[in-house]
Amino acid sequence: GLLDTVLDIAIPGAVFIIMMSIGFGVTRNDLRMALRAPKAFLTGVTAQLMLVPVFVFLLLVLVQPEREIGLGIMILALCPGGALSNILTRVAGGDVALSVSMTAFTNVLSVATLPTLSVVAASHFVGVGVNASEIQAITLRVALIGTVPVLLGMLLRYVAPIFAERHAGALFRISLAVFVLIMGWSIMESINVFHATMIALGWQLLGLLCLMLVIGAGMARLVEIALPQRITLVFEIAVQNSALGLAIGALAWRGAPGFPIYATPAAVYGSLTLLLLLPLVALLSRTAILAASAKH
């Protein structure tokens, strides 16, 4: 039916476009700049791939949500940064080159971490035994919708820089619109299944978002780096790739009828982050602009 088509084709396709736009936004200069500030880059990547999953796991042990929801939240925590972190960094006046480079790098790397750890999480939270062939299937999917398009976008940028300069912004806007549509659709689909759980889930995800913002801000404070890079670290560490989380959750649900419960946290989180952080970021960037103009 329509639901299956959306889950099997539309969501992976949309994630592909979003990820390609991330790669498309990375210039050689960006990578050079990011590697010139290896401290910020390495701190962000390490926190995103190691600290966030560990802290989120501890949070879940404390909060003890329903098992399916717990797995969905864990899958989300294992996801790398997403396009949203780039948008928030841009609006907040962070280091966009660093942000895009980190997002691209963590998404390329996620093919090594996300599938195996998702499977471990599945056996822990839901007791689903998963065999090696399924790990391979998930790895292949993560590569196809997460890693390959980022690399493809970067290659396109390298091969056709003038075309990329002209159209990168448009592709980014399209991917953002696609992201908002997917998240909206997922929420509508999952609300029917879950209206009882939705409020509890909202609180849990709000807690998750705050925890990750604290980790991001804490790491940004620990490292001696410039303010724009600190802003970038906060968002790169705090904002997960909810579109990828949605796709992995749907994949882990494996043909059970109805909307995949494992994918619901990613959908709600994507919308929640957009609603909560964009106004906050806009406010921060105004403050930064006012502070800068007061100096002159």
C-alpha positions as CSV (number, residue, x, y, z in Angstrom):
1,G,0.0,0.0,0.0
2,L,0.9,3.7,0.1
3,L,2.6,3.3,3.5
4,D,4.9,0.7,2.3
5,T,5.8,2.7,-0.8
6,V,6.6,5.7,1.3
7,L,8.7,3.7,3.7
8,D,10.5,1.7,1.1
9,I,11.0,4.3,-1.7
10,A,10.1,7.8,-0.7
11,I,11.9,8.1,2.6
12,P,15.2,6.5,1.4
13,G,15.0,8.6,-1.8
14,A,14.4,11.8,0.2
15,V,17.3,11.0,2.6
16,F,19.5,10.4,-0.5
17,I,18.7,14.0,-1.7
18,I,19.3,15.5,1.7
19,M,22.6,13.7,2.1
20,M,23.7,14.6,-1.4
21,S,23.0,18.3,-0.7
22,I,25.3,18.0,2.3
23,G,28.1,16.6,0.2
24,F,27.4,19.1,-2.5
25,G,27.9,21.9,0.0
26,V,31.4,20.9,0.9
27,T,34.2,22.7,-1.0
28,R,37.9,21.7,-1.0
29,N,38.4,25.0,0.9
30,D,35.9,23.9,3.6
31,L,37.8,20.6,4.2
32,R,41.1,22.5,4.3
33,M,39.7,25.0,6.9
34,A,38.3,22.1,9.0
35,L,41.5,20.2,9.0
36,R,43.4,23.4,9.9
37,A,41.3,23.5,13.0
38,P,41.7,19.8,13.8
39,K,40.9,20.3,17.5
40,A,37.4,21.4,16.9
41,F,36.8,18.9,14.1
42,L,38.1,15.9,16.1
43,T,36.3,16.9,19.3
44,G,33.0,17.2,17.5
45,V,33.4,13.9,15.6
46,T,34.4,12.0,18.7
47,A,31.6,13.5,20.8
48,Q,29.0,12.8,18.1
49,L,30.0,9.2,17.5
50,M,31.0,8.1,21.0
51,L,29.8,10.4,23.8
52,V,26.2,11.0,22.6
53,P,25.3,7.3,22.3
54,V,26.9,6.5,25.7
55,F,25.0,9.3,27.5
56,V,21.7,8.6,25.7
57,F,22.0,4.9,26.7
58,L,22.5,5.9,30.3
59,L,19.5,8.3,30.1
60,L,17.4,5.4,28.7
61,V,18.5,3.1,31.5
62,L,17.3,5.8,34.0
63,V,14.0,6.8,32.2
64,Q,13.1,3.3,31.1
65,P,10.7,4.2,28.2
66,E,8.7,1.5,26.4
67,R,11.1,-0.9,24.8
68,E,10.2,-0.1,21.2
69,I,10.5,3.7,21.9
70,G,13.8,3.0,23.7
71,L,15.2,1.4,20.6
72,G,13.9,4.2,18.4
73,I,15.7,6.8,20.6
74,M,18.9,4.7,20.7
75,I,18.9,4.4,16.9
76,L,18.5,8.2,16.7
77,A,21.4,8.7,19.1
78,L,23.6,6.4,16.9
79,C,22.8,8.6,13.9
80,P,25.4,11.2,12.8
81,G,24.7,14.9,12.4
82,G,22.1,16.0,9.8
83,A,21.4,18.8,7.4
84,L,19.5,20.6,10.2
85,S,22.8,21.1,12.2
86,N,24.2,23.0,9.1
87,I,21.1,25.2,8.9
88,L,21.2,26.0,12.6
89,T,24.9,26.7,12.5
90,R,24.4,29.0,9.5
91,V,21.6,31.0,11.2
92,A,23.5,31.2,14.5
93,G,26.6,32.6,12.9
94,G,28.8,29.5,13.5
95,D,31.6,28.1,11.3
96,V,29.6,26.7,8.4
97,A,32.6,25.1,6.6
98,L,33.4,23.2,9.8
99,S,29.8,22.2,10.3
100,V,29.3,20.9,6.8
101,S,32.7,19.1,6.8
102,M,31.8,17.4,10.2
103,T,28.3,16.4,9.0
104,A,29.8,14.9,5.8
105,F,32.5,13.1,7.7
106,T,30.3,11.6,10.4
107,N,27.8,10.5,7.8
108,V,30.4,8.8,5.7
109,L,31.8,7.1,8.9
110,S,28.4,6.0,10.1
111,V,28.4,3.1,7.8
112,A,31.0,1.6,10.1
113,T,29.2,2.3,13.4
114,L,25.4,2.7,12.8
115,P,24.4,-0.8,11.5
116,T,26.2,-2.9,14.1
117,L,25.4,-0.8,17.1
118,S,21.7,-0.5,16.0
119,V,21.6,-4.3,15.9
120,V,23.2,-4.5,19.4
121,A,20.6,-1.9,20.6
122,A,17.8,-4.0,19.1
123,S,18.8,-7.1,21.0
124,H,19.2,-5.1,24.2
125,F,15.9,-3.2,24.1
126,V,13.5,-5.4,22.2
127,G,15.3,-8.7,22.4
128,V,15.2,-9.1,18.6
129,G,17.9,-11.6,17.6
130,V,19.5,-10.3,14.4
131,N,21.7,-12.4,12.1
132,A,24.7,-11.4,10.1
133,S,22.9,-11.1,6.8
134,E,20.5,-8.5,8.3
135,I,23.5,-6.5,9.6
136,Q,24.8,-6.6,6.0
137,A,21.5,-5.5,4.7
138,I,21.3,-2.5,7.1
139,T,24.9,-1.7,6.4
140,L,24.2,-1.6,2.7
141,R,21.2,0.6,3.2
142,V,23.1,3.0,5.4
143,A,25.9,3.2,2.8
144,L,23.3,3.8,0.0
145,I,21.3,6.5,1.7
146,G,23.9,8.0,4.0
147,T,27.5,7.5,2.8
148,V,27.3,7.2,-1.0
149,P,25.2,10.4,-1.6
150,V,27.5,12.5,0.6
151,L,30.5,11.3,-1.4
152,L,28.6,11.7,-4.7
153,G,27.7,15.3,-3.8
154,M,31.4,16.1,-2.9
155,L,32.5,14.5,-6.2
156,L,30.0,16.6,-8.1
157,R,31.2,19.7,-6.4
158,Y,34.8,18.8,-7.3
159,V,34.0,18.0,-10.9
160,A,31.6,20.9,-11.7
161,P,32.4,23.7,-9.2
162,I,30.7,26.4,-11.2
163,F,27.5,24.4,-11.5
164,A,27.7,23.6,-7.8
165,E,28.2,27.2,-6.8
166,R,25.1,28.1,-8.8
167,H,22.8,25.3,-7.7
168,A,24.0,24.3,-4.2
169,G,21.7,26.7,-2.5
170,A,18.7,25.5,-4.5
171,L,19.4,21.8,-3.8
172,F,19.8,22.7,-0.1
173,R,16.4,24.4,0.0
174,I,14.8,21.5,-1.9
175,S,16.3,19.0,0.6
176,L,15.0,21.1,3.5
177,A,11.5,21.2,2.1
178,V,11.7,17.4,1.5
179,F,12.9,17.0,5.1
180,V,10.0,19.0,6.5
181,L,7.5,17.1,4.4
182,I,8.8,13.7,5.5
183,M,8.8,14.7,9.1
184,G,5.3,16.1,8.9
185,W,4.0,13.0,7.2
186,S,5.7,10.7,9.7
187,I,4.2,12.6,12.6
188,M,0.6,12.4,11.1
189,E,1.1,8.7,10.4
190,S,2.4,7.9,13.9
191,I,0.0,10.1,15.8
192,N,-2.8,7.7,14.8
193,V,-1.0,4.8,16.2
194,F,0.3,6.5,19.3
195,H,-1.7,9.4,20.5
196,A,-1.4,8.0,24.1
197,T,2.4,7.7,24.0
198,M,3.0,10.9,22.0
199,I,3.1,13.3,25.0
200,A,5.4,11.0,27.0
201,L,7.6,10.6,23.9
202,G,7.7,14.4,23.5
203,W,9.0,14.8,27.1
204,Q,11.6,12.1,26.7
205,L,12.8,13.6,23.4
206,L,12.9,17.1,25.0
207,G,15.1,15.6,27.7
208,L,17.2,14.0,25.0
209,L,17.6,17.3,23.2
210,C,18.6,19.1,26.3
211,L,21.1,16.4,27.3
212,M,22.7,16.6,23.8
213,L,22.8,20.4,23.9
214,V,24.6,20.2,27.3
215,I,27.1,17.7,25.9
216,G,27.6,20.0,22.9
217,A,28.0,23.1,25.0
218,G,30.3,21.3,27.5
219,M,32.6,20.0,24.8
220,A,32.6,23.4,23.1
221,R,33.7,25.0,26.5
222,L,36.4,22.4,27.1
223,V,38.3,23.0,23.9
224,E,40.0,26.3,23.4
225,I,38.5,27.4,20.0
226,A,37.0,30.5,18.5
227,L,33.3,31.3,19.2
228,P,32.0,30.4,15.7
229,Q,33.6,27.0,16.0
230,R,32.1,26.6,19.5
231,I,28.6,27.4,18.1
232,T,29.2,24.8,15.4
233,L,30.2,22.1,17.9
234,V,27.1,22.7,20.0
235,F,24.8,22.0,17.0
236,E,26.9,19.3,15.4
237,I,26.9,17.3,18.6
238,A,23.3,18.1,19.7
239,V,21.4,17.6,16.4
240,Q,21.1,14.1,15.0
241,N,20.3,13.1,11.5
242,S,16.6,12.4,12.1
243,A,15.9,11.5,8.4
244,L,18.4,8.7,8.6
245,G,17.0,7.6,11.9
246,L,13.6,7.4,10.4
247,A,14.9,5.3,7.5
248,I,16.9,2.9,9.8
249,G,13.9,2.6,12.2
250,A,11.6,1.7,9.3
251,L,14.2,-0.8,8.1
252,A,14.5,-2.4,11.6
253,W,10.7,-2.7,11.8
254,R,11.0,-5.3,9.0
255,G,7.7,-5.8,7.4
256,A,5.5,-5.6,10.5
257,P,2.2,-3.9,9.6
258,G,1.5,-0.2,10.2
259,F,3.8,2.7,10.8
260,P,7.2,1.6,12.2
261,I,7.3,2.4,16.0
262,Y,11.1,2.4,16.0
263,A,11.0,5.3,13.5
264,T,8.6,7.5,15.5
265,P,11.2,9.0,17.9
266,A,13.2,10.2,14.9
267,A,10.2,11.8,13.3
268,V,9.0,13.6,16.4
269,Y,12.6,14.6,17.2
270,G,13.1,16.1,13.8
271,S,10.1,18.3,14.1
272,L,10.7,19.1,17.8
273,T,14.3,20.2,17.0
274,L,13.2,22.4,14.2
275,L,10.4,24.0,16.3
276,L,12.5,24.6,19.4
277,L,16.0,25.4,18.1
278,L,15.3,27.7,15.1
279,P,13.7,30.4,17.2
280,L,16.4,30.0,19.8
281,V,19.1,30.2,17.2
282,A,17.5,33.3,15.5
283,L,17.5,35.0,18.9
284,L,21.2,34.1,19.5
285,S,22.3,35.3,16.1
286,R,20.4,38.6,16.7
287,T,22.2,39.0,20.0
288,A,25.6,38.3,18.3
289,I,24.9,40.8,15.6
290,L,23.8,43.5,18.1
291,A,26.9,42.7,20.2
292,A,29.1,43.0,17.2
293,S,27.5,46.3,16.1
294,A,27.8,47.7,19.6
295,K,31.6,47.2,19.5
296,H,32.0,49.2,16.3
